[in-house]
Amino acid sequence: MKRITCWLLLVSVGQFVGAQDLTHPTDMGLPESNFVRPDPSDYQTVLENGLTAYVARADQVPLVTLSAFIRVGTVDDDKQGAAESLLESLRHSGPANLSPDEFTATLKAMTADYVVEMHDEWTEISLNVPVEDLHLAMTLFAGIVRTPGISSENISKVALAVVPEANDLQGEDGPALYEGSLTATVDRFRDLIYADHPYGSKPSGDDFDELSVADVTEFHATYFVPGNVVLSIAGDLDIDAMHQEVAKQFGSWSRQDVSKPPTIVPAVGSKTRQHSFPAEKLQSWLVFGHHLPLVPDRDQASLEVMNYILAGGHLWTRMTIETRYKYGYTNDASGFLTQKWFGPGTYDFRSYSRPEVIKPIYKNMLDQIFRIRDEEVSVEELFVAVGALTEGTFQIQYLDGYSAARNFALEYLRYRNHERSASYVDRIRAVTGKDVLAAARKYLRPDEMQIVLVGRPENLLN
Amino acid sequence: MKTLPLLLLIAMSLIAQGAMAQSSRYDLPIKEHLFDNGLRLLVIERPDEDRVVGKIFTDMGALNETPGQLGSAHFLEHLMFKGTPTLGSRNWTVEKGLHEQINAVEDALTEALNRSRNDLRERGVFHDYQHATSSPEIDELRTLIETLNIQVLELNDEGPMKQWYQAYGGTRLTATTEQEYMKFDLDLPADRVELFLRVEADRMQNSVFRNFDAERMILVEQRLGDLNRAETDFREAMNSLVGRVSMVYVPEGYNNDFSQYTREYQRELYETYFVPNNTTLIFIGGVTLEEMVPKVDQYFGAMERKPEPARYQGREPLPSAEKRLMWRSAVLSPRIDIRYQIPGVGHPDRPHFEVLEIALAEHLRNVMQDADIDGSLDINTRVVHTTRFGVPASINFEFILADSDQAAVAEKTLLVEMARLSDENIDVTAVAFAQKALRTKWYRTAADPNSLAFEIGHFEVMDSWKTLQPYLEARDATTVDTIRKLIGRYFIAKNRSVGVVTTAEQQP
């Protein structure tokens, strides 16, 4: 009776447990949070030309990160293709005074980590280097931001790359066509949700025939101006010396008018519909959701708490419990609130699994959407979400100089103040069960779900 | 051409920096306390920080599994998220009785499966997760387990550890099991570090394996994710070509294994390895060793030292010939994969292989380009999902070809050049660049307390946390002579395994 012996062992462990402190976490008397968000004014410097920089010291290791956040994205691109061409130039050509090969060699010699991302409404350029290369890196960084090398080669390269992408959606309901994955499924979802919307606008091959180096240069000149750029610089540096360096590299940049943000039309919702992309893979991928209108400040906190309880926390959430923990259906079932700066965002839910359980996954996730719209969340759920948001995810945004400078820079670029981060904790703590219910009813729209499934045809939803 | 002198300057400074390597670059102010029961506590104090990263490493992993139960260490990690009598149960007295019944039924099920083995055994060659042998008796026992499990679920709050970690500001709640370790991670406000100790001590001593059969399907799910990648099957075949004895080359569970796990086997693993003298706690952030010692003692001090779990010492027999794998595939890009066995962390040669990896990659890319062979070269030490081991593993030269017709010439070019480099030195600037790249990579790791704590814990299970700093310093001491000697010593025909991937149409 080996089994009984084993179990007796556990029971004896249970008795031994008496020697171990097993006070329940809620009874441990854990201290109230004493976290205070850093003061952004301790980091901020503003040049006469309107350029703002956040500089922070983080001296655990001899590295420095130089970042520029620019209020321009693909949605600002009236001349289709200019944004993508500029992105290509920033990524691969560097500053105009270097050839692309020289730029690549310089990055390599510095063992730099160099990232450029252009979103719908903002752009980020980041360069992380050893402090021994800071002087060279700063010159390079300023050159990339102020005078990137824009060439017809960049435009041709992007033109070649967009052609296959334009064919992606031809596979819907047709034979299978591409490697299935969650990323590909999310891309399909976004393509559908923004099919006739500026956020979904993509240049075609023809657009590049009309596009010149002068167009891309003009696009850069319009948006890359001091008042439209916020820097974040952190690392093993001397703060005063860095302020001087910022002034030296960017002070001669002429002040110019900042373009007004684009006016983005609202999105029109559609009735719930399934979009199937058959793929002969071992798993299937599911993404479903709808538009999210611009959310007013007064609703932000309750929406965030609601999302955390429903599916946003990824671990202890209603959707994870009802798919993974109870039934072992999937590794993950989560919700994603994607808010845009000027127009409609998306609210979507994602999962993946072996094809035969996709239907119960979808059903259980949808049930939770109905449930959170029907009844107030529990006090315990509210306690967990508020704690996680205020003492977890919010705190780590200011964990060190790198993250604090970065988050302050992005907040300032978007709002031109720091009121939201200053009031964040109080706003989240003020959310009630009724607020959560109201947010669920207002922002969850089960009758407008666009359901995208990549998987085996025999297991698609009906 | 203002920039060229700049680049030259950087190249010169690279060499100068390498030459004046200082040990202080890698100073790790780790403080250690060893408790009477064998539990090891490591702390890096950062008094100005509001938060602390906590990790608990157990010296066990896939290397300790029994064939037929592969992946069981990873599965145990999943089970250890299911709570304890005091975390997750609404009525432990009743729930305990249900677990006793489930365990008894599982015994009966194992007996029934054994008894029916010759009637029911699947004699087919292949197997997948959907297959299950059965009989009316077996079906009945399985249904009974399911029924009892549903009753447990009714008494059970799912995910209690994550719930309370999240509620009190915990982030980065992850866990990982690889060949040589299992670890649980958390980042939380420093003044709440006791929560980590309370939960992890409970997890280590009192885990209850709830919802066992549903959870095993999560492993199936993760395995399917691996198999969806065209490379997986080939890479696993290459691993088995390189090694035939060492468990380091074995994947973390095949689909057939997932259905074989039993509660009894899982508990045996749990009770053997999750003992204080096989455990290391690591903290980096706003805590001190002085304040942590009594706190750790409060939660872990009552645990008794247990028999020392045996360390895995897998090593391959002396190779006697080069081995080859021909892989024809309709989906995988054509490639050449050349592998050599190399020593594990703890051996004096191992750190130099990291310099070699980078220095040789750039050199060989240029050689292939000069020979008009199109493709991309990656040199790595990855086996399954991990790149560093405390046991011998392999270094892999993976050249993905643009044209499969160039497979033979690509292989020959690589081998000829490596043979040449066993006699002649590689360019000194290539070594200097590799050293700078490794230093920068280390700084990026050390900048993040989560990554730094992982490296410390990983070295503790591979060798000792005390050898991490010398390991980093040894890389700075690598010379062109060292690289040449490594090539001559290890990159020999008898130690070589070669995989050639060609398109399915390319039949001989």
Interface residues (C-beta under 8 A of the other chain):
Chain A: K2 R3 I4 C6 W7 L9 L10 V11 V13 G14 F16 V17 A19 Q20 D21 L22 T23 H24 P25 T26 M28 L30 P31 S33 N34 F35 A58 Q60 V61 P62 L63 N97 L98 E102 A105 T106 K108 A109 M110 T111 D113 N128 V129 P130 E132 D133 L136 G180 S181 K281 L282 Q283 G313 L315 W316 T320 I321 R324 Y325 K326 Y327 G328 Y329 T330 N331 S353 R354 F383 V384 G387 A388 T390 E391 G392 T393 Q395 I396 L399 D400 Y402
Chain B: K2 T3 L4 L6 L7 I10 A11 S13 L14 Q17 E49 D50 R51 T84 P85 T86 L87 K96 H99 E100 N103 A104 E106 D107 Y129 L153 E158 G159 K162 Q163 W164 Q166 A167 Y168 G169 G170 T171 L173 D187 L188 P189 D191 R192 E194 L195 R198 V199 A201 D202 Q205 N206 N211 D213 A214 E215 R216 M217 I218 V220 E221 Q222 L224 G225 L227 N228 E264 R267 E268 E271 Q298 Y299 A302 M303 F433 K436 A437 R439 T440 K441 Y443 R444 A446 A447
